[in-house]
Amino acid sequence: MGESPSANKRARLTLSSHGTEPKGGRGSAQAPERSLDQRMEALARANEIRSQRAQLKKDIKAGTMQLADVIADPPGYVMTAKVYDMLMAVPKYGRVKATRFLTHCRISQGKTIGGLSERQRAELIQLLAK
């Protein structure tokens, strides 16, 4: 009979030749330990960024802010936001139109505003201006 997936996983996590560290698994890829203060500061920063992005999306939806302006000169809190998510905040833009824009500009759906190349940024701004 075949072994269960959990048995296979346990077999892959065999001990190294020294017998102290597991081989495979996540041993070396783990993030360093953070103190409680560091975690709380990171959480506060993340919450602030989420609040600012939510307000920006509301402003874009209301028409008081233009996405082309945000993409042309993005504030720091928008740099890690996905382009697709920001396009979805534009009135009358749904999944189909947002995907069409990204495909036309050769932008991955997972691309962030800060990760856009100058060409992608310029093409997207030009499309939004139409």
C-alpha positions in Angstrom: 0.0 0.0 0.0 1.1 3.6 -0.5 2.2 5.8 2.3 0.1 8.8 3.4 1.2 12.3 2.5 2.0 13.1 6.1 4.3 10.0 6.3 6.0 11.2 3.1 6.5 14.6 4.6 8.0 13.2 7.8 10.3 11.0 5.7 11.6 14.1 3.9 12.3 15.9 7.1 15.0 13.5 8.1 17.8 14.5 10.4 21.1 15.7 8.8 24.3 13.8 9.3 25.0 15.7 12.5 21.6 14.8 13.9 20.8 18.3 15.0 19.1 20.1 12.2 16.3 18.8 10.0 17.1 18.4 6.3 14.5 20.0 3.9 11.6 21.8 5.5 11.8 25.4 6.5 14.9 25.5 8.8 16.9 28.1 6.9 14.1 30.1 5.4 12.4 31.2 8.6 12.2 34.9 9.4 14.3 36.0 12.3 12.7 36.2 15.7 11.1 39.6 16.5 10.6 41.1 19.9 7.1 42.0 21.0 7.8 45.7 20.4 9.0 45.1 16.9 6.0 43.0 16.0 3.6 45.6 17.4 5.4 48.4 15.5 5.2 46.4 12.3 1.5 45.7 12.9 0.8 49.4 13.6 2.7 50.3 10.3 0.7 47.7 8.3 -2.6 48.9 9.7 -1.7 52.5 8.9 -0.8 51.6 5.3 -4.1 49.6 4.9 -6.1 52.6 6.2 -4.4 55.0 3.8 -4.9 52.6 0.9 -8.6 52.2 1.8 -9.0 56.0 1.9 -7.2 56.3 -1.5 -9.5 53.7 -3.0 -12.6 55.6 -1.7 -11.2 58.8 -3.2 -10.7 57.1 -6.5 -14.1 55.6 -6.4 -15.7 59.0 -5.6 -13.7 60.7 -8.4 -11.8 63.1 -6.1 -8.5 61.4 -7.0 -7.3 60.1 -10.4 -5.5 56.7 -10.6 -3.3 58.1 -13.4 -2.0 60.7 -11.0 -1.3 58.1 -8.3 0.5 55.8 -10.7 2.6 58.8 -12.1 3.8 59.8 -8.6 2.8 57.1 -6.1 3.0 57.9 -2.4 5.0 55.4 -0.3 2.0 53.6 1.1 0.9 52.7 -2.5 4.2 51.2 -3.6 3.3 47.7 -2.4 -0.3 47.8 -3.6 -1.2 45.6 -6.5 -2.0 47.5 -9.8 -5.0 45.2 -10.3 -6.5 46.1 -7.0 -6.1 49.8 -7.7 -7.7 49.4 -11.1 -10.7 47.7 -9.5 -11.2 50.9 -7.4 -11.8 53.0 -10.5 -15.6 53.5 -11.2 -17.0 51.4 -14.0 -13.8 49.1 -14.0 -14.5 45.5 -13.2 -12.4 42.4 -13.4 -12.7 42.1 -17.2 -11.6 45.7 -18.0 -8.9 45.7 -15.3 -7.5 42.4 -16.8 -7.7 43.8 -20.3 -5.7 46.9 -19.3 -3.0 44.8 -17.6 -2.8 42.5 -20.6 -2.5 45.4 -23.0 0.3 46.9 -21.0 2.0 43.5 -20.5 1.6 43.7 -16.7 1.2 40.7 -14.4 -1.8 40.7 -12.2 0.5 40.3 -9.2 2.6 43.4 -10.1 2.8 46.2 -7.5 2.7 49.9 -8.3 6.3 50.2 -7.1 7.3 47.3 -9.3 6.1 48.9 -12.6 8.8 49.7 -15.2 8.8 53.1 -16.8 7.3 51.7 -20.0 4.5 49.9 -18.1 3.8 53.0 -16.0 3.6 55.2 -19.1 1.4 52.8 -21.1 -1.0 52.4 -18.1 -1.3 56.2 -17.6 -1.9 56.6 -21.3 -4.7 54.0 -21.2 -6.3 55.6 -18.1 -6.3 59.0 -19.8 -8.6 57.8 -22.6 
